[in-house]
Amino acid sequence: MDLATKTALVTGANSGLGKAVSRALAARGARVLMVARNQQRGETALAELKAATGNDRLELLIADLKSQAQVRRLANEVSEKAPLLDFLVNNAATAYPKRCLSEDGIECTLAVNHLAPFLLTNLLLDPLKAAAPSRVINVGTRINYAMELGDLNWEGRSFRMMRAYIESKLGMLHFTRQLAKQLKGTGVTVNCVFPGVFKSNLGGTDDAQGLFWKSVSFLLGWSLAQPEQAAERVLYLLESPEVADVSGEYFGDCRIISMPAQARDPAANARVWEISERLANLDES
Ligand SMILES: NC(=O)c1ccc[n+]([C@@H]2O[C@H](COP(=O)([O-])OP(=O)(O)OC[C@H]3O[C@@H](n4cnc5c(N)ncnc54)[C@H](OP(=O)(O)O)[C@@H]3O)[C@@H](O)[C@H]2O)c1
């Protein structure tokens, strides 16, 4: 695939996996719209990738994805800048140590990791369809819980950081399945990828539990992969002709992997979609 003719949007592009994917796309000549929440961190990454790849077609867009207003503003900016959007990589994620609520009244981990990609992707379907064949990649994780469908927003149960993180990522898998059905025949595919375990700054900047993740990273440091290795899994889904017509699947290292039973249940997929639509105020759009 000639990436020099392609436009990609990557969230969480200033760090870790998002930066490695942006770098690889830029090195292949693609135009990359890099989303960061912090201007300074975004500008530093932008300058670094421009210098490293010699690609001038990199642009920085700023949005804190836990705010639905900022996701909507971002979608508008992207639609104006890129009426044809070939790739959307929903990569940004975090994990909050305590239940905190976004300005929209949403538990923050759910807001960033699941509802933001849900809303952003839905708002970008026109440019994605206009560029078809086009691809959406949702970055997931290893999942060992079911979502609590009666309480996605953690209103009536005591909050647990890891569980909230994993449930939010399972939300993304439900979303991947349901969206793939809706996009059948449009030329837009959507898949989820487990990128493996690699050195990370997850939650390390603004979310106050950096020490936890840094300690885990330090203890496992010698055995953890680099984000560049994880990026190969994303690149495969973006570029490979083998997966051009595959949609609604969960990928590991360049192959489909099994997903938790709840994500394979079409009724649960539809239910999560319905709840997400309401929590993300999608019909306001
Ligand atoms: N590392 C692993 O072992 C591992 C394993 C499985 C899955 N993953 C997944 O891989 C993806 C990338 O993670 P990573 O390890 O590369 O972590 P990372 O280095 O911390 O990157 C996360 C990115 O998301 C951004 N972000 C966080 N909250 C945001 C918000 N409210 N609005 C906008 N952007 C926000 C961060 O921005 P700041 O830099 O400003 O914080 C950062 O750019 C995530 O989806 C993660 O769940 C990672």
The ligand as an SDF file (V2000), in Angstrom:
LIG
                    3D

 48 52  0  0  0  0  0  0  0  0999 V2000
    1.7870   -0.4880   27.5180 N   0  0  0  0  0  0  0  0  0  0  0  0
    1.2200   -1.6750   27.5430 C   0  0  0  0  0  0  0  0  0  0  0  0
    1.8070   -2.6770   27.9810 O   0  0  0  0  0  0  0  0  0  0  0  0
   -0.1730   -1.8300   26.9950 C   0  0  0  0  0  0  0  0  0  0  0  0
   -0.7810   -3.0950   27.0610 C   0  0  0  0  0  0  0  0  0  0  0  0
   -2.0650   -3.2440   26.5170 C   0  0  0  0  0  0  0  0  0  0  0  0
   -2.6830   -2.1640   25.9250 C   0  0  0  0  0  0  0  0  0  0  0  0
   -2.0750   -0.9540   25.8900 N   0  0  0  0  0  0  0  0  0  0  0  0
   -2.7900    0.1430   25.2400 C   0  0  0  0  0  0  0  0  0  0  0  0
   -1.9030    0.8180   24.3520 O   0  0  0  0  0  0  0  0  0  0  0  0
   -2.3500    2.1650   24.1860 C   0  0  0  0  0  0  0  0  0  0  0  0
   -1.1830    3.1410   24.3460 C   0  0  0  0  0  0  0  0  0  0  0  0
   -0.6820    3.0450   25.6490 O   0  0  0  0  0  0  0  0  0  0  0  0
    0.8440    3.4000   26.0040 P   0  0  0  0  0  0  0  0  0  0  0  0
    1.3250    2.2670   26.8210 O   0  0  0  0  0  0  0  0  0  0  0  0
    1.5370    3.8220   24.7780 O   0  0  0  0  0  0  0  0  0  0  0  0
    0.6210    4.6220   27.0310 O   0  0  0  0  0  0  0  0  0  0  0  0
    1.1520    6.1380   27.0240 P   0  0  0  0  0  0  0  0  0  0  0  0
    2.5700    6.1940   26.6270 O   0  0  0  0  0  0  0  0  0  0  0  0
    0.7840    6.7300   28.3450 O   0  0  0  0  0  0  0  0  0  0  0  0
    0.2290    6.7990   25.9330 O   0  0  0  0  0  0  0  0  0  0  0  0
   -1.1250    7.1040   26.2170 C   0  0  0  0  0  0  0  0  0  0  0  0
   -1.4850    8.3270   25.4130 C   0  0  0  0  0  0  0  0  0  0  0  0
   -2.8770    8.6640   25.6860 O   0  0  0  0  0  0  0  0  0  0  0  0
   -2.9170   10.0550   25.9930 C   0  0  0  0  0  0  0  0  0  0  0  0
   -4.0500   10.3960   26.8540 N   0  0  0  0  0  0  0  0  0  0  0  0
   -4.2960    9.9680   28.1130 C   0  0  0  0  0  0  0  0  0  0  0  0
   -5.4010   10.5810   28.5940 N   0  0  0  0  0  0  0  0  0  0  0  0
   -5.8440   11.4190   27.6190 C   0  0  0  0  0  0  0  0  0  0  0  0
   -6.9140   12.3450   27.5180 C   0  0  0  0  0  0  0  0  0  0  0  0
   -7.7520   12.5750   28.5730 N   0  0  0  0  0  0  0  0  0  0  0  0
   -7.0820   13.0210   26.3620 N   0  0  0  0  0  0  0  0  0  0  0  0
   -6.2180   12.8520   25.3140 C   0  0  0  0  0  0  0  0  0  0  0  0
   -5.1710   12.0060   25.3580 N   0  0  0  0  0  0  0  0  0  0  0  0
   -4.9900   11.3000   26.5060 C   0  0  0  0  0  0  0  0  0  0  0  0
   -1.6140   10.3100   26.7290 C   0  0  0  0  0  0  0  0  0  0  0  0
   -1.3520   11.7070   26.7830 O   0  0  0  0  0  0  0  0  0  0  0  0
   -0.3170   12.2770   27.9060 P   0  0  0  0  0  0  0  0  0  0  0  0
    1.0590   11.9090   27.4110 O   0  0  0  0  0  0  0  0  0  0  0  0
   -0.5910   13.7220   27.8860 O   0  0  0  0  0  0  0  0  0  0  0  0
   -0.6450   11.5940   29.1810 O   0  0  0  0  0  0  0  0  0  0  0  0
   -0.6670    9.5580   25.8130 C   0  0  0  0  0  0  0  0  0  0  0  0
   -0.3860   10.3100   24.6650 O   0  0  0  0  0  0  0  0  0  0  0  0
   -3.4590    2.3780   25.2060 C   0  0  0  0  0  0  0  0  0  0  0  0
   -4.7050    2.2380   24.5600 O   0  0  0  0  0  0  0  0  0  0  0  0
   -3.2560    1.2390   26.1900 C   0  0  0  0  0  0  0  0  0  0  0  0
   -4.4560    0.8790   26.8380 O   0  0  0  0  0  0  0  0  0  0  0  0
   -0.8330   -0.7500   26.4020 C   0  0  0  0  0  0  0  0  0  0  0  0
  1  2  1  0
  2  3  2  0
  2  4  1  0
  4  5  1  0
  4 48  2  0
  5  6  2  0
  6  7  1  0
  7  8  2  0
  8  9  1  0
  8 48  1  0
  9 10  1  0
  9 46  1  0
 10 11  1  0
 11 12  1  0
 11 44  1  0
 12 13  1  0
 13 14  1  0
 14 15  2  0
 14 16  1  0
 14 17  1  0
 17 18  1  0
 18 19  2  0
 18 20  1  0
 18 21  1  0
 21 22  1  0
 22 23  1  0
 23 24  1  0
 23 42  1  0
 24 25  1  0
 25 26  1  0
 25 36  1  0
 26 27  1  0
 26 35  1  0
 27 28  2  0
 28 29  1  0
 29 30  1  0
 29 35  2  0
 30 31  1  0
 30 32  2  0
 32 33  1  0
 33 34  2  0
 34 35  1  0
 36 37  1  0
 36 42  1  0
 37 38  1  0
 38 39  2  0
 38 40  1  0
 38 41  1  0
 42 43  1  0
 44 45  1  0
 44 46  1  0
 46 47  1  0
M  CHG  2   8   1  16  -1
M  END
$$$$
